[in-house]
Amino acid sequence: MPVFSGTIGQFTGLKDKNGKDIYEGDILKDNKGQFGKVFYSCEEARFLVNWLFKDGSYTSDACFGYGEVVGNIYENTELLEGEKDE
């Protein structure tokens, strides 16, 4: 019988700057205090981070190594307040 591990998103196969596993739906924080959510891009067939900048703009890239997992979109939605619709 499968055991529930407590994670909801798909494992990306990547780790954050502290060596913690990164899952789809995780929220990362960079060294400038900006937040980003991890998602899977069907168009690019890979995991990306949708970085939300303090001015309200955002960009998507594949830079995970400088981010730190600080929560996820299911339990910490307040971290992404002001996020624009994708």
Residue pairs with C-beta under 8 A, 6 or more apart in sequence:
7 23
8 23
8 25
8 72
8 74
9 23
9 24
9 25
9 26
9 38
9 72
10 23
10 24
10 40
11 21
11 22
11 23
11 24
12 21
12 22
12 23
12 24
12 38
12 47
12 64
14 21
14 22
14 47
14 64
14 65
15 21
15 22
15 64
15 65
16 22
16 28
16 64
16 65
16 67
16 68
16 69
17 65
17 66
17 67
17 68
18 68
18 69
20 68
20 69
22 28
22 38
22 47
22 64
22 69
23 38
23 72
24 38
24 39
24 40
24 47
25 37
25 38
25 39
25 72
25 73
25 74
26 37
26 38
26 69
26 71
26 72
26 73
27 35
27 36
27 37
27 38
27 69
27 70
27 71
27 72
27 73
27 76
27 79
27 80
28 35
28 36
28 37
28 38
28 49
28 64
28 67
28 68
28 69
28 70
29 35
29 36
29 67
29 68
29 70
29 79
30 36
30 51
30 66
30 67
30 68
31 66
33 54
34 51
34 52
34 53
34 54
35 51
35 52
35 70
35 79
35 80
36 49
36 50
36 51
36 52
36 67
37 49
37 50
37 52
37 73
37 80
37 83
38 47
38 48
38 49
38 64
39 47
39 48
39 49
39 50
40 46
40 47
40 48
41 47
41 48
41 60
46 62
47 62
47 64
48 60
48 61
48 62
49 60
49 61
49 62
49 63
49 64
49 67
50 58
50 59
50 60
50 86
51 58
51 59
51 60
51 61
52 58
52 80
52 82
52 83
52 84
53 59
56 82
56 84
57 84
58 83
58 84
70 76
70 79
71 79
73 80
